[in-house]
C-alpha cells in the first residue's frame, strides 16, 4: 500500500511539472496573441503552437507549414513549403530534468518503495503529455505513441538518476545488495578487483563529473567572450529585425531557451570538431565557412577561425584536463594506489565524459528550417571522441605528475639537487672529512705559533749543545756578519736532495744510515707533532731536524720508499737559528 501511495504522489508531482512547463510557453504566446494580433487569431491555433513548442522542448519534432506570402517574407520562393523543426530549446528541457531529479531524490528517501515513485512519475508525465497531444492537436510529425513515450522517458530518466543518486548517498539496503551482487559476478576476474569495484567506480564518476563541469565552464567562458567580441554584429542583427518591445521580449525568451544549445556548440568548438549552421558549413578554430544564416541576433557571436593559433583551443581542453587530474591526484585513492589505477581511472573518466558530450551534441543538433537549414549542430561522435582524447591525455598527465614525490626523487637522485639526502648521504656517494670511508689525504705539517723542544732530551743537554753551537758559530769566518735567515720548515714537496738533509761540512758531518727507531711509526709521528711551550722567544728551541726525520721515516716506511727514514739515534746535530751576540 505504501508503494502505491508513493507512485500516486509521484504521478501528481509529474503532472504539476508538465503543467509548469506548459504555462511557461503559454504566457508569451498569449501576450503575443493579445498585443500583436489583437485576439484575432483562433484560440485553437494558439493552443496548437503552445503544445508544439512544449513537445519540441521534450524532443518531439514540430511540423511547420508556410504559405506563399509567409515564405516570401522569409526570403524564400513564393510558394507553400513544409519543413520540420527538430532543434529543441534545451533551456525548457533542462527545467523539466532538474525538477524530475528533485522528485527522484525525494523518492530515494522512502527506501525500496521509492522505485514505485520513479515509475509513477514517468506514468504521470506520460498522461499529461497524452492530454496535451489530444487536446491541442499540434502539427506533430511522429505518431501519438511516440510523441507520448519520448517526453515520458525524458522525465523518467531524470527521476531515475535522482533516485540512484539519493540511494547511494543514503546507503540504501537495496543499493548495497545490488553492489554485492555485481561483486559476486566479478569474482571470477579476481577477488581483489571485485572488492575494489565500488571505490574505483566512484573515483571514475567523480573525476568524470569534474571534467564535465570544467569543460562546460570553459564553453561558457568562451561563449561570453564571443558575445563581447561580436557585440556589434549582435546589435546590428537586433536592429535589422525592427521589433517592438513585446517582440524584443519574446526574442529574448527564445534566445534564453536556446542558451544551453549555444553552450554545447561552444564546447564542440573548443574540442576542434566545431559545428555547422546549415549543410556545407563549418565553424571551428581552424576555419569558419558560413552561408546565409537566420537573422537571429545570437548568431552574430559566431567566432571566426584562429588560423595558425587554432591548436590553442583544443590545447586549453588538455590544460584543463591536466589541472583536474592534478587536483584529483592528491586524493588518497589515486596518490597511494598503484600505477595501473592512476592510468585506468582517468581513462575511464575520459570515456564517460566523452559519451556524455556525444549525447549532448545529439540533443543540440537538429533542423530549424527548410533546405540547408535542416542540419545544424556539432557532429556527435567526433565531438565526444576528441574531448575524450584531450581530457584523457590531460588527466593522465595531471595524476601522474601529482604522484611524483619531490622529496623521494631527491632522495633517489640526490645529484640532481646538488645537496645531501634526508639521511645525510652525499651526492654520488661522496663522504666528507672524518666520515667513515673518507679517503686519507697526506698533508704537510703546518708550523704552529709555538715550537716545542725534543721530548727525548733534557733541559741541561739542550743548553749545553746550544752553547757549543754558539761557540762554533762565533769562531767561524764571517761570524760578525749578520745572520741570514733560513726557512725553518720543510716544504710540502721535498726533492730527493732535501730528503737527504743538509750537505755535510766540518761543522755538520754526514749522517749515518737509518737505524731502528725507538717506538712505532705512529709514536714517531705523534712525537714530531708534540709541540711544547716557549720556543719562539728569539730562537727556535724545538728540534726541527728531529721532527723532520721522524716524519720522513714514518712516511717513508708507509710508502715503502728506500733511502728515507729517521736519522741515527743518539746525539744529533741540529740546525739552529744563531743568536746575535751581545
C-alpha positions as CSV (number, residue, x, y, z in Angstrom):
1,X,0.0,0.0,0.0
2,X,2.8,2.3,0.8
3,X,4.4,1.8,-2.7
4,X,1.1,2.5,-4.4
5,X,0.7,5.8,-2.4
6,X,4.2,6.8,-3.3
7,X,3.5,6.1,-7.0
8,X,0.3,8.2,-6.9
9,X,2.1,11.1,-5.2
10,X,4.9,11.0,-7.8
11,X,2.4,10.9,-10.7
12,X,0.7,14.0,-9.4
13,X,4.0,15.8,-9.0
14,X,4.9,14.9,-12.6
15,X,1.7,16.3,-13.9
16,X,2.5,19.5,-12.0
17,X,5.9,19.7,-13.6
18,X,4.3,19.3,-17.1
19,X,1.8,22.0,-16.3
20,X,4.5,24.4,-15.2
21,X,6.3,23.9,-18.5
22,X,3.2,24.5,-20.5
23,X,2.5,27.7,-18.6
24,X,6.0,29.0,-19.3
25,X,5.3,28.5,-23.0
26,X,1.7,29.7,-22.9
27,X,2.3,33.1,-21.2
28,X,4.5,34.6,-24.0
29,X,2.1,33.1,-26.7
30,X,-0.9,34.6,-25.1
31,X,0.8,38.0,-24.8
32,X,1.7,37.8,-28.5
33,X,-1.9,36.8,-29.4
34,X,-3.3,39.7,-27.4
35,X,-0.9,42.6,-28.1
36,X,0.3,41.7,-31.6
37,X,-2.8,40.0,-33.2
38,X,-5.5,41.7,-31.1
39,X,-7.1,38.4,-30.3
40,X,-7.9,38.0,-33.9
41,X,-6.2,34.6,-34.3
42,X,-8.1,31.4,-33.5
43,X,-7.6,30.1,-29.9
44,X,-7.1,26.6,-31.3
45,X,-4.1,27.7,-33.4
46,X,-2.5,29.4,-30.4
47,X,-3.0,26.2,-28.3
48,X,-1.5,24.1,-31.0
49,X,1.5,26.3,-31.2
50,X,1.9,26.2,-27.4
51,X,1.6,22.4,-27.3
52,X,4.0,22.0,-30.3
53,X,6.7,24.2,-28.6
54,X,6.3,22.3,-25.4
55,X,6.7,18.9,-27.1
56,X,9.7,20.3,-29.1
57,X,11.4,21.0,-25.8
58,X,11.0,17.3,-25.0
59,X,12.5,16.2,-28.3
60,X,9.3,15.7,-30.3
61,X,9.8,17.3,-33.8
62,X,7.4,20.1,-34.8
63,X,5.9,20.2,-38.3
64,X,5.6,23.7,-39.9
65,X,3.7,24.7,-43.0
66,X,4.1,28.1,-44.6
67,X,2.0,29.7,-47.3
68,X,3.4,31.7,-50.3
69,X,3.3,35.0,-48.5
70,X,5.0,33.8,-45.4
71,X,7.7,32.1,-47.4
72,X,8.3,35.3,-49.4
73,X,8.6,37.2,-46.1
74,X,11.4,34.8,-45.0
75,X,13.3,35.3,-48.3
76,X,12.2,32.0,-49.8
77,X,10.5,31.4,-53.1
78,X,6.8,32.5,-53.0
79,X,5.3,29.0,-52.7
80,X,3.9,26.9,-50.0
81,X,6.5,24.9,-48.1
82,X,6.5,22.4,-45.3
83,X,9.5,21.6,-43.1
84,X,10.4,20.2,-39.6
85,X,11.9,21.9,-36.6
86,X,13.8,19.4,-34.5
87,X,16.3,21.6,-32.6
88,X,15.0,21.5,-29.0
89,X,15.1,24.6,-26.8
90,X,17.2,22.9,-24.2
91,X,16.5,25.6,-21.6
92,X,13.0,24.3,-21.1
93,X,14.2,20.7,-21.2
94,X,16.7,21.5,-18.5
95,X,14.0,22.8,-16.3
96,X,12.0,19.5,-16.6
97,X,15.1,17.4,-16.0
98,X,16.0,19.3,-12.9
99,X,12.5,19.0,-11.4
100,X,12.5,15.3,-12.2
101,X,15.9,14.9,-10.5
102,X,14.5,16.6,-7.4
103,X,11.5,14.3,-7.4
104,X,13.8,11.2,-7.7
105,X,15.8,12.4,-4.7
106,X,12.7,12.5,-2.6
107,X,11.7,9.0,-3.7
108,X,15.1,7.7,-2.6
109,X,14.3,8.8,0.9
110,X,11.4,6.3,1.0
111,X,13.7,3.3,0.8
112,X,13.0,0.4,-1.5
113,X,9.4,1.6,-2.1
114,X,10.8,4.7,-3.9
115,X,11.2,2.8,-7.1
116,X,7.4,2.8,-7.4
117,X,7.6,6.6,-7.2
118,X,10.0,6.7,-10.2
119,X,7.7,4.5,-12.2
120,X,4.6,6.5,-11.1
121,X,6.3,9.8,-12.0
122,X,7.0,8.6,-15.5
123,X,3.5,7.4,-16.0
124,X,2.0,10.6,-14.7
125,X,4.1,12.7,-17.1
126,X,3.0,10.4,-19.9
127,X,-0.6,11.0,-19.0
128,X,0.0,14.8,-19.1
129,X,1.7,14.5,-22.5
130,X,-1.2,12.5,-23.9
131,X,-3.6,15.1,-22.8
132,X,-1.6,17.9,-24.5
133,X,-1.3,15.9,-27.7
134,X,-5.1,15.0,-27.9
135,X,-6.5,18.4,-26.7
136,X,-4.1,20.8,-28.5
137,X,-3.5,18.6,-31.6
138,X,-0.2,20.2,-32.6
139,X,1.3,19.6,-36.0
140,X,3.4,16.7,-34.7
141,X,5.4,14.6,-37.1
142,X,5.6,11.4,-35.1
143,X,2.7,9.2,-34.2
144,X,0.8,9.7,-30.9
145,X,2.5,6.8,-29.0
146,X,6.0,8.1,-29.9
147,X,5.0,11.7,-29.1
148,X,3.9,10.4,-25.6
149,X,6.8,8.0,-25.0
150,X,9.7,10.3,-25.6
151,X,8.6,13.1,-23.1
152,X,7.8,10.4,-20.5
153,X,11.3,8.9,-20.9
154,X,12.8,12.4,-20.6
155,X,11.1,12.8,-17.2
156,X,11.6,9.2,-16.1
157,X,15.4,9.2,-16.8
158,X,15.9,12.4,-14.8
159,X,13.8,10.9,-11.9
160,X,15.8,7.6,-12.0
161,X,19.1,9.5,-11.9
162,X,17.9,11.3,-8.8
163,X,16.7,8.1,-7.2
164,X,20.0,6.3,-7.8
165,X,22.0,9.3,-6.5
166,X,19.9,9.5,-3.4
167,X,20.1,5.8,-2.7
168,X,23.9,5.8,-3.0
169,X,24.1,8.9,-0.8
170,X,21.8,7.4,1.9
171,X,23.4,3.9,1.7
172,X,20.1,2.2,1.0
173,X,19.9,-1.6,1.6
174,X,18.8,-2.4,-1.9
175,X,21.8,-0.4,-3.3
176,X,24.3,-2.3,-1.1
177,X,22.7,-5.6,-2.1
178,X,22.9,-4.7,-5.8
179,X,26.6,-3.8,-5.4
180,X,27.3,-7.1,-3.6
181,X,25.6,-8.9,-6.4
182,X,27.8,-7.2,-9.0
183,X,30.9,-8.0,-6.9
184,X,29.9,-11.7,-6.8
185,X,29.5,-11.7,-10.5
186,X,33.1,-10.3,-10.9
187,X,34.7,-12.8,-8.5
188,X,36.0,-15.0,-11.4
189,X,38.1,-12.0,-12.5
190,X,39.7,-11.8,-9.1
191,X,38.6,-11.2,-5.5
192,X,40.7,-8.0,-5.3
193,X,39.2,-6.5,-8.4
194,X,35.7,-7.3,-7.2
195,X,36.3,-5.8,-3.8
196,X,37.8,-2.6,-5.3
197,X,34.9,-2.1,-7.8
198,X,32.8,0.4,-5.7
199,X,35.8,2.6,-4.9
200,X,37.2,2.6,-8.4
201,X,33.8,3.3,-9.9
202,X,33.3,6.2,-7.5
203,X,36.7,7.6,-8.5
204,X,35.8,7.4,-12.2
205,X,32.4,9.1,-11.7
206,X,33.9,11.9,-9.6
207,X,36.7,12.6,-12.0
208,X,34.2,12.4,-14.9
209,X,31.9,14.8,-13.2
210,X,34.7,17.3,-12.5
211,X,35.8,17.0,-16.2
212,X,32.3,17.6,-17.5
213,X,31.8,20.6,-15.2
214,X,35.2,22.0,-16.2
215,X,34.6,21.7,-19.9
216,X,31.1,23.3,-19.6
217,X,32.7,26.1,-17.7
218,X,35.3,26.6,-20.4
219,X,32.5,26.6,-23.0
220,X,30.5,29.2,-21.1
221,X,33.6,31.4,-20.8
222,X,34.2,31.1,-24.5
223,X,30.6,31.9,-25.3
224,X,30.7,35.0,-23.1
225,X,33.9,36.2,-24.8
226,X,32.3,35.6,-28.2
227,X,29.3,37.7,-27.2
228,X,31.6,40.6,-26.1
229,X,33.7,40.3,-29.2
230,X,30.7,40.2,-31.6
231,X,28.6,42.8,-29.8
232,X,28.4,45.0,-32.8
233,X,27.1,42.1,-35.0
234,X,24.6,41.1,-32.4
235,X,23.2,44.7,-32.1
236,X,23.1,45.1,-35.9
237,X,21.0,41.9,-36.3
238,X,18.7,43.0,-33.5
239,X,18.1,46.4,-35.1
240,X,17.6,44.9,-38.5
241,X,14.5,43.0,-37.2
242,X,12.8,46.2,-36.2
243,X,10.9,44.6,-33.3
244,X,8.5,46.3,-30.9
245,X,9.0,45.9,-27.2
246,X,6.9,42.8,-27.0
247,X,8.7,41.2,-29.9
248,X,12.1,42.1,-28.3
249,X,11.0,40.4,-25.1
250,X,9.8,37.3,-26.9
251,X,13.0,37.1,-28.9
252,X,15.0,37.4,-25.6
253,X,12.9,34.5,-24.1
254,X,13.6,32.4,-27.2
255,X,17.3,33.0,-27.1
256,X,17.3,32.3,-23.4
257,X,15.7,28.9,-24.1
258,X,18.4,28.3,-26.7
259,X,21.3,29.2,-24.4
260,X,22.2,25.6,-23.5
261,X,22.4,24.8,-27.2
262,X,24.9,27.6,-27.7
263,X,26.9,26.3,-24.7
264,X,27.2,22.8,-26.3
265,X,28.2,24.4,-29.6
266,X,30.9,26.3,-27.8
267,X,32.2,23.2,-26.2
268,X,32.3,21.5,-29.6
269,X,34.2,24.5,-31.0
270,X,36.9,24.1,-28.3
271,X,37.2,20.4,-28.9
272,X,38.2,21.2,-32.5
273,X,35.2,19.4,-34.1
274,X,33.2,22.6,-34.4
275,X,29.6,22.8,-35.5
276,X,27.5,23.6,-38.6
277,X,24.8,26.1,-39.3
278,X,23.4,24.6,-42.4
279,X,24.5,22.0,-44.9
280,X,28.0,22.5,-46.1
281,X,29.0,25.0,-43.4
282,X,31.7,24.7,-40.7
283,X,32.6,26.7,-37.7
284,X,35.7,25.6,-35.9
285,X,39.0,27.1,-34.6
286,X,40.6,26.1,-38.0
287,X,38.1,27.8,-40.3
288,X,34.7,29.4,-40.5
289,X,32.6,28.8,-43.6
290,X,29.1,30.2,-43.5
291,X,26.3,30.7,-46.0
292,X,23.0,32.6,-45.4
293,X,22.0,32.1,-41.8
294,X,18.8,33.1,-39.9
295,X,18.6,36.6,-38.6
296,X,18.9,35.5,-35.0
297,X,20.9,38.0,-33.1
298,X,22.8,35.4,-31.0
299,X,24.3,34.1,-34.3
300,X,26.2,37.3,-34.5
301,X,28.6,35.9,-31.9
302,X,29.8,33.1,-34.1
303,X,33.6,33.2,-33.8
304,X,36.0,33.4,-36.6
305,X,38.8,30.9,-37.2
306,X,42.1,31.4,-35.3
307,X,44.3,30.4,-38.2
308,X,47.8,29.4,-37.1
309,X,46.7,29.6,-33.4
310,X,43.8,27.2,-33.9
311,X,45.6,24.5,-31.9
312,X,45.3,26.7,-28.8
313,X,41.6,25.9,-28.5
314,X,42.0,22.1,-28.0
315,X,45.2,22.8,-26.0
316,X,43.0,24.6,-23.5
317,X,41.0,21.5,-23.0
318,X,44.2,19.5,-22.4
319,X,45.4,22.0,-19.9
320,X,42.0,21.8,-18.2
321,X,42.4,18.1,-18.0
322,X,45.9,18.4,-16.5
323,X,44.5,20.7,-13.8
324,X,41.7,18.4,-12.9
325,X,44.0,15.4,-12.9
326,X,46.5,17.2,-10.7
327,X,43.7,18.1,-8.2
328,X,42.3,14.6,-8.2
329,X,45.7,13.1,-8.0
330,X,46.0,14.5,-4.5
331,X,43.4,12.2,-3.1
332,X,44.5,9.1,-1.1
333,X,43.0,6.6,-3.5
334,X,44.9,7.9,-6.5
335,X,48.1,9.0,-4.8
336,X,48.7,5.8,-2.8
337,X,47.2,3.4,-5.4
338,X,49.1,1.5,-8.0
339,X,50.3,2.9,-11.3
340,X,47.7,0.9,-13.2
341,X,44.9,2.6,-11.2
342,X,46.5,6.0,-11.8
343,X,46.1,5.4,-15.6
344,X,42.8,3.5,-15.8
345,X,40.8,5.9,-13.6
346,X,41.5,8.9,-15.8
347,X,40.9,6.8,-18.9
348,X,37.5,5.6,-17.6
349,X,36.6,9.2,-16.6
350,X,37.5,10.5,-20.0
351,X,35.4,7.8,-21.7
352,X,32.4,8.7,-19.5
353,X,32.8,12.4,-20.2
354,X,33.2,11.8,-24.0
355,X,29.9,9.8,-24.0
356,X,28.1,12.5,-22.1
357,X,29.3,15.2,-24.5
358,X,28.4,13.0,-27.5
359,X,24.9,12.7,-26.1
360,X,24.7,16.5,-25.5
361,X,25.8,17.0,-29.1
362,X,23.0,14.8,-30.3
363,X,20.5,16.8,-28.2
364,X,21.9,20.2,-29.5
365,X,21.5,19.2,-33.2
366,X,18.6,19.2,-35.4
367,X,16.8,21.4,-38.0
368,X,15.4,24.9,-37.9
369,X,14.2,25.5,-41.4
370,X,13.8,24.2,-44.9
371,X,16.6,23.2,-47.3
372,X,20.1,23.6,-46.0
373,X,18.9,24.6,-42.5
374,X,17.7,21.1,-41.9
375,X,21.1,20.2,-40.5
376,X,22.7,22.3,-37.8
377,X,24.8,21.4,-34.8
378,X,28.0,19.7,-33.9
379,X,28.9,16.1,-35.1
380,X,28.2,13.9,-32.0
381,X,30.8,11.2,-32.3
382,X,33.6,13.5,-33.4
383,X,32.9,15.9,-30.6
384,X,32.8,13.2,-28.0
385,X,35.8,11.3,-29.3
386,X,38.1,14.4,-29.4
387,X,37.0,15.6,-25.9
388,X,37.6,12.1,-24.5
389,X,41.1,12.0,-26.0
390,X,42.0,15.5,-24.9
391,X,40.7,15.2,-21.4
392,X,42.2,11.7,-21.0
393,X,45.6,12.8,-22.0
394,X,45.5,15.8,-19.7
395,X,44.1,14.0,-16.7
396,X,46.7,11.2,-17.0
397,X,49.5,13.7,-17.1
398,X,48.0,15.5,-14.1
399,X,47.5,12.4,-12.0
400,X,50.9,11.0,-12.8
401,X,52.6,14.4,-12.1
402,X,50.9,14.7,-8.7
403,X,52.1,11.2,-7.8
404,X,55.7,12.2,-8.2
405,X,57.1,12.8,-4.7
406,X,59.8,15.5,-5.0
407,X,61.4,14.5,-1.7
408,X,61.6,10.9,-2.7
409,X,63.0,11.9,-6.0
410,X,65.8,13.9,-4.4
411,X,66.4,11.0,-2.1
412,X,66.8,8.6,-5.0
413,X,68.7,11.1,-7.3
414,X,70.5,13.5,-4.9
415,X,72.9,14.5,-7.6
416,X,70.1,16.4,-9.4
417,X,69.5,18.7,-6.4
418,X,73.2,19.1,-5.5
419,X,72.7,18.5,-1.8
420,X,72.8,15.7,0.7
421,X,69.8,13.4,1.0
422,X,67.5,13.2,4.0
423,X,69.7,10.6,5.7
424,X,72.8,12.7,5.4
425,X,74.2,10.9,2.3
426,X,76.1,13.0,-0.2
427,X,75.6,13.1,-4.0
428,X,77.4,10.4,-6.0
429,X,78.4,8.5,-2.8
430,X,80.9,11.1,-1.7
431,X,81.9,11.4,2.0
432,X,83.0,14.3,4.0
433,X,86.2,14.7,6.1
434,X,86.1,12.5,9.2
435,X,83.2,10.4,7.9
436,X,83.5,6.6,7.6
437,X,85.0,5.6,4.3
438,X,86.6,9.0,3.6
439,X,89.9,8.9,1.8
440,X,93.1,9.8,3.8
441,X,95.0,12.7,2.1
442,X,98.5,13.2,3.4
443,X,99.3,16.9,4.1
444,X,102.5,18.7,5.1
445,X,102.7,19.7,8.7
446,X,101.9,23.3,9.4
447,X,104.1,25.1,11.9
448,X,102.0,26.3,14.9
449,X,102.6,29.5,16.7
450,X,104.8,27.8,19.3
451,X,107.5,25.2,18.7
452,X,108.3,22.6,21.3
453,X,111.8,21.1,22.2
454,X,112.6,17.5,21.6
455,X,111.0,15.4,24.3
456,X,113.9,12.9,24.3
457,X,116.4,15.4,25.6
458,X,116.7,17.0,29.0
459,X,116.9,20.8,29.5
460,X,120.6,20.7,30.6
461,X,121.7,18.7,27.5
462,X,119.8,21.2,25.3
463,X,121.5,24.2,26.9
464,X,125.0,22.6,26.6
465,X,124.5,21.8,23.0
466,X,123.2,25.2,22.2
467,X,126.2,26.8,23.9
468,X,128.6,24.6,21.9
469,X,126.9,25.5,18.7
470,X,127.1,29.2,19.6
471,X,130.9,28.9,20.2
472,X,131.3,27.2,16.8
473,X,129.4,30.0,15.1
474,X,131.5,32.7,16.8
475,X,134.7,31.0,15.7
476,X,133.6,30.6,12.1
477,X,134.7,33.1,9.4
478,X,132.3,36.0,9.0
479,X,130.7,35.4,12.3
480,X,130.5,39.1,12.9
481,X,128.2,39.5,9.8
482,X,124.5,39.5,10.0
483,X,123.0,36.0,10.1
484,X,120.9,35.0,7.1
485,X,117.5,33.7,8.0
486,X,116.7,30.3,6.6
487,X,113.3,28.6,6.1
488,X,112.8,26.6,9.3
489,X,110.0,24.4,7.8
490,X,110.4,21.7,5.2
491,X,108.2,22.3,2.1
492,X,105.2,20.1,1.3
493,X,107.0,18.7,-1.7
494,X,110.6,17.8,-0.9
495,X,113.2,16.9,-3.6
496,X,115.4,13.9,-3.1
497,X,118.2,16.2,-2.3
498,X,116.2,17.8,0.5
499,X,115.2,14.4,1.8
500,X,118.9,13.6,2.3
501,X,119.3,16.5,4.7
502,X,121.8,19.4,4.5
503,X,125.2,18.9,2.9
504,X,127.9,17.6,5.1
505,X,130.6,20.0,6.3
506,X,133.1,20.3,9.0
507,X,130.5,21.6,11.4
508,X,127.8,19.2,10.1
509,X,129.2,15.8,9.2
510,X,127.1,13.4,7.1
511,X,124.6,11.4,8.9
512,X,124.7,7.7,9.4
513,X,122.4,5.2,7.6
514,X,118.9,4.6,9.1
515,X,118.8,2.7,12.3
516,X,115.9,1.2,14.1
517,X,113.8,3.9,15.6
518,X,112.6,3.6,19.2
519,X,108.9,3.1,19.1
520,X,106.4,2.6,16.3
521,X,105.8,4.9,13.3
522,X,102.7,6.2,15.0
523,X,104.6,7.2,18.1
524,X,107.3,8.9,15.9
525,X,104.6,11.0,14.1
526,X,103.0,11.9,17.5
527,X,106.3,13.0,18.9
528,X,107.0,15.1,15.8
529,X,103.7,17.0,16.3
530,X,104.1,17.2,20.1
531,X,105.0,21.0,20.1
532,X,105.9,22.3,23.5
533,X,105.6,25.8,25.0
534,X,108.1,28.6,24.8
535,X,110.0,28.2,21.6
536,X,109.8,31.4,19.6
537,X,111.1,33.8,22.1
538,X,114.1,34.8,19.9
539,X,115.2,31.4,18.8
540,X,113.7,28.1,17.7
541,X,114.2,25.9,20.7
542,X,112.5,22.9,19.1
543,X,114.2,20.2,17.3
544,X,113.0,20.7,13.7
545,X,115.6,18.3,12.4
546,X,114.4,15.5,14.7
547,X,110.8,16.2,13.8
548,X,111.6,16.2,10.1
549,X,113.5,12.9,10.5
550,X,110.5,11.4,12.3
551,X,108.0,12.4,9.7
552,X,110.3,11.3,6.8
553,X,110.9,8.0,8.5
554,X,107.2,7.3,9.1
555,X,106.0,8.3,5.7
556,X,108.9,6.5,4.0
557,X,108.2,3.2,5.7
558,X,104.5,3.6,5.0
559,X,105.1,4.3,1.3
560,X,108.0,1.8,1.0
561,X,110.5,4.3,-0.4
562,X,114.1,3.3,0.0
563,X,116.7,5.7,1.3
564,X,114.4,7.6,3.6
565,X,113.9,7.3,7.2
566,X,114.9,8.6,10.6
567,X,118.5,9.6,11.1
568,X,120.6,7.8,13.5
569,X,119.8,7.8,17.2
570,X,121.7,9.4,19.8
571,X,123.1,12.8,19.9
572,X,122.3,14.6,16.7
573,X,123.4,17.9,15.3
574,X,120.6,20.2,14.7
575,X,120.0,23.4,12.7
576,X,119.6,26.3,14.9
577,X,119.0,30.0,14.3
578,X,122.2,31.6,15.5
579,X,121.8,34.2,18.2
580,X,123.1,37.7,17.8
581,X,126.0,38.3,20.2
582,X,125.6,40.9,22.9
